[in-house]
Amino acid sequence: MSKSKKRKQERKTASSDDHAPSKKRKGSAASESAEAAPSATADQAEGARPKLREKSYRKELRKLHVELVKLQEWVRAHGLKVCVVFEGRDGAGKGGTIKALTERVSPRVFRVVALPAPTEREKSQMYFQRYMPHLPAAGEIVIFDRSWYNRAGVERVMGFCTEEQAQRFLQGIAPVESAMVESGIILLKYWLEVSEEEQTRRLQDRIEDGRKLWKLSPMDLESYSRWYDYSRARDEMFAASDRDFAPWYVVPSDDKKRARLNILSHLLRHVPYEELPRRKIELPKRQKPKGYVASEHPLRIVPDVTAHLDAAAHDDA
């Protein structure tokens, strides 16, 4: 075998191993925390790597989506309870990652929770109380687009809570998450780390792109100016809540596509599942018309405004 063919075969084997169905494992995701990880600070740059091409990204994403469907069926059949937390600065890529994670699975199993600002009644409650009803029951994967860690981040930095309240949260979070894990919840916590330069580029893009203006709020602009306040808050949050039973996983996200693939692959490795047997599916025969005649009622057809795209469609073909 030539060297080029050998390298090609090795790459093919490695790729299939990355996306192969996981073997069922005992214990929660936290038991995997001994997995070797590169030693780096959260602010450390990814390095000069080329951005992933769209074609390569879509090819890998398709493989991961197939595995996520297998995971979904296993979770539903065996009553697993999975909780996934996404945190990070504004523009870090949380929304796009959640979309990539959920776009090919059932919203009845993969449930996204993005709570609005607390009401006056909720402000008077025990802090964790508003989050508890959203934790997963058997057969559910609940994804928090920001979570109870708001208190350690945005609420603390922007002055929506007192320093005493923030410290009380940091002191109490580990026992709460320990109780969650002991109840059988597989808890995965991801922090998406974006660089200063890339965050600036993304927020500027929101200003200039009419499709993204809704993503930019006065709060985002104020938060942007407080980069190092957020860095200090993040570091204290990690120190208080990065535990073996509920570790934080940091994901460099300057390249959104790589970050999404890395997170989906990591999640699939940390939730035990197997591919369930499926019976062969065949479409049944259609019934015969038996005298059916199409209605003469005039139909209100939506106008076709795509005629000017025909030439481009032929070129693409």
Beta strands, then each sheet from edge to edge (+ up, - down):
strand 1: 81-88
strand 2: 110-113
strand 3: 140-145
strand 4: 185-193
strand 5: 248-252
sheet 1: 2+ 3+ 1+ 4+ 5+
end
